[in-house]
């Protein structure tokens, strides 16, 4: 029986890792460094570097084409194989708390894309855009998901982050931001408004939505808004609507759409989702370019339609 050789069986693993990481930074059509440059990077001789390049080609990780004085050009590559050859380990993605359909759709597409590429994915859930962005900034995670508005707000304190825009209404779909109130209980004066100060979006929207009214803000996780209103902890709050076991209306709540008109400054940026990475993390950015925003929008629309067709359905988490 013939055993297929892998890159690591040809030459030293550390040389393979160095070459694979270099190849991840080269798009199709770009020239790779000269052998002399690769020798310096990998700390190895010419023969060892050549074997590593040939190993990558034999594994199907890359296709190279010599073009004389123009150097050697990348004419094809498999970013998943290169990621694994580069010994970059599991891909860690930090997501907002589970529940909203838009984020479920994004996660499913990222999971499917990395699965096809053969890259292992680890997903953590963390409340608060600043907390998630800090995980990426401090190199404890490869990527996270926030609104474009939250990324813009935190750029000054967390520099060097890069956001891949997934398109309009991919963080909050039209009508998904609502104001939750009790159907029968009269509000207090001043109105007690739940606010999630760990969330830039929630705090920004809450302060704008209730500006000019007599209110008292009370700390409340945005995912708990309906339960907090029912428990009389608060009178009202902004909520990102999501499928639940019991529809809020049957529990005694009313939901009214949040007005994102001209009075809501920056609403377009808040409704746009961005996949955030470190700008200088060329390997991660090369891998995530395989995630197609159009696929995310399509999957989100499918899930939103399913949620509309089955009111009260609890979305799998």
Secondary structure, 3 states (H helix, E strand, C coil): CCCCCCHHHHCCHHHHHHHHHHHHCCCCCCECCCHHHHHHHHCCCHHHHHHHHHHHHHCCCEEEEECHHHCEEEEEECHHHHHHHCCCCCEEEEECCCCCHHHHHHHHHHHHHHHHHCCCEEEEECCCHHHHHHHHHCCCCCEEEEEHHHHHHHCCCCCCEEEEECCCCCCCCCCCEEEEEECCCCCCCCEEEEECCCCHHHHHHHHHHCCCCCEEEEECCHHHHHHHHHCCCCCEEEEECCCCCCCHHHHCEEEEECCCCCCCCCHHHHHCEEEEEECCCHHHHHHHCCCCHHHHHHHHHHHHHHHHHCCCCCCCC
